[in-house]
Amino acid sequence: MSQQTKEAIILAALHIFAEQGFEAASLRDIAEKAHITHGTLRHYFGSKAGVWQAVVEFVLQRFAGALQPHIQQATQRQEDLLETIKRSIRSFLLVFAHHPEMAQLMLHEGMQGGARFDYFIDRFEQIDNTMLPLFMQAQQLGYLRQFDSQTFLLYLLTTGAAPFGLRALSLRFIGKDILADEQTQQHIDRVLATLFC
């Protein structure tokens, strides 16, 4: 299976899991959206749970790719550390803005809890570990002291990321599409201004 085909399947699955939730989603719907056969999907991923886990791994890779440059910069250049921390938070939230299905997937699983939710959060805490050095450096500068690393991640997921997954709710309150670039940037600016006031 080519990497391009694999990514097409994962993106199709991410969209369907986010829209319908795990229980309502079907492998046939995912295969149809990815323009492959149901048998091909089963051959490579085995089960719906296998596809779902591949989606979670894909999400983690996206986050790691977005955050890594900022983490490297923070360890190499101390003089603009606060701006590096802000850029890392912006990058974290932009991944959700560019893939709002990720927030929807998190919201679906977070409503019920259970084994999938535990798997998702356990894997997602790797992001928390990646951001931990920046979080600790921000606290050394006198910022974010109202949080520990877990409550900071919760804040970013709920206040920062969830509005991208709740597009209709966001539209109702701000009157504009939060996924439009200008609105995305304004939302992230508000989050940063609240954190670093």
ZICOR-V279830 format. One record per pair of residues at least 6 apart in sequence whose C-alpha atoms are under 6 Angstrom apart, sorted by the first residue. I is the first residue (numbers start at 1). J is the second residue. If there is no record, write none. Layout:
BEGIN
I/J
I/J
END
This chain:
BEGIN
8/34
9/34
10/55
12/30
12/33
12/34
13/30
15/101
17/25
18/101
18/104
18/105
21/108
28/38
31/37
31/38
45/51
66/91
67/88
70/88
74/81
93/161
96/161
97/164
100/164
100/165
103/162
103/165
104/165
109/117
139/145
163/170
171/177
178/184
END
